[in-house]
């Protein structure tokens, strides 16, 4: 009898067989949910493409989409810059300091988004700690409006998304050979020039991964914009909820959800064409 090939043995190994039913079940449930949403987008209230025409003709949808886009872009840019600074400090810190910074970064994953958002309300409100501190220092004459507007939403989003930027950036920066910076310094480059001409270009994969993760994640933000925005900053996720629960326009809500999902897939497709997705996510090194 002919022996099984290594490839066939790997495919038919017990671990693969054990997880196959779970994968099929979860995949089937996800597929059913997505197909149900897609069907609603065509069938509610009447069968046709009327809901999809609203994506082109409805001014409210355009305004919500523009608000979502610019807030996500600003929040992503700030998050990646701050995340790069923290990741750079982690790479060059001592082992004990690195563990402390990593613990503080991971601590945000252990706290509820709802709790963190309410904490920001207490900090940013008119009589909150931030305004009181600025008034005490004489930097401002009257309290700043930091909640119930886009400023508070961006601050909250940056805080929530920071780990999503720091971790891939840290993985990318940690893989850069320190001897390259030493070689650049030995050839006459200053610290600033060696950073911009050597270190920064080598960290492009980590920057791309952090940008992709944070931007895609920010597109579906709901809790933070809903609370810190106070109803004055309407992003796409909250607008979908309004259509489902208040106006009962399920077809329009399904169209918006489908468009949001298609946007995420398009971004991933563009990222895969621009570079290896596994390499962007820190694999394949």
Buried (B, 14 or more C-beta within 10 A) or exposed (E): EEEEEEEEEEEEEEEEEEEEEEEEEEEEEEEEEEEEBBEBBBBBEEEEEBBBEBBEEBEEBEEBBEBBBEBBEBBBBBBBBBBBEBBBBBBEBEEEEBEEBBEEBEEBEEEEBEEBBEEBBEBBBEEBEBBEEBBEEEEEEEBBEBBBBBBBBBBBBBBBBBBBBBBBBBBBBBBBEEEEBEEBBEEEBEEEEBBEEBBBEBBEBBBBBBBBBBBBBBBBBBBBBBBBBBEEBBBBBBBBEBBBEEEEBBBBBBBBBBBBBEBBEEBEEEBEEEEEBEBBBBEEE
